[in-house]
Amino acid sequence: MSEITTIKVSSKGQIVIPQAVRKQMGLQPGDTLVLARYGNALILKKLTLDSLLEESERNFLEGKTLSHEETFRGLT
């Protein structure tokens, strides 16, 4: 389900993910998110061990050696 929510950036560059979205996404304090920029769009994705392992395996099977940025790009 797609959902659009308006949030503001604080003077320190911080944002607050609304509680309803955190609950729907299963986000907990201390979770790590990947932030990807595509043009003028930002995408946040919860980083899980499974998603990282899947991406690493795919790159290995394709014979790729990637930087962190290149590896995380595939997680969006």
N, C-alpha and C positions, 0 to 999 in steps of 0.2 A: 504494500500500500504506500503510495506517495503522499507526502505531507509537506506543506510549506509553513514555516514558522519564522516570524520576524524576531531577531535578537539584535542587541547593540553591543558594540565593542567598547570596553572600559578604557579609561585613560592609560591603563597599564597594558592594553592590548588583549585583555582577557574577554572571553565570552562565557555565558552560562547556558548550558544545554538544559532546556526545560525538563522538569521532573517527569512529565508524561512521556517524553521522548526517551529519557534515560531508562525509565521502567520498561517501555516497549522494546528497547534495544538490549536490555539486560546489562546496562552499564553500571559498574560499581566503582566506588572511590579507589584510585590506584590503577584502574585499567589504562592500558596504553592505546592511543588512537594514532592512526596514520593520517596526516594532512597532505592532500595532493592538490596542486593548483593546475587547472586547465583553463588557460586564457584568464578570464575574469571570474571564473567559478572556483570555489573551494569545495573539496569533498573530504569528509571525515569518515573513517572506517575503523571499527574496533579491530585491533591487532590481536589475533589469537595464535597460539602455537600451531594449530591445525592449518590456518591460512598461510602462515609462514613456511611450514613444511611442504605444503602442496606447491607453493610457488617455487621453493628451492628445488624440489624434485623435478618439476616441469623444466626449469632452467638447466638442471644437470642433464636430463635426458636429451635436451636440445643442444648440449655441449656449450652452453653459455656461461661465461664468467661475468658477473654483473656487479656494479657498485650498489651501495645501499639504496640510493635513489632509484636506480633502475629496477631493483628487486621490488621495492615498495610500490612502484608505478603499477605493476600487475595486480596489486591487491585491491584496486578500486573497482 
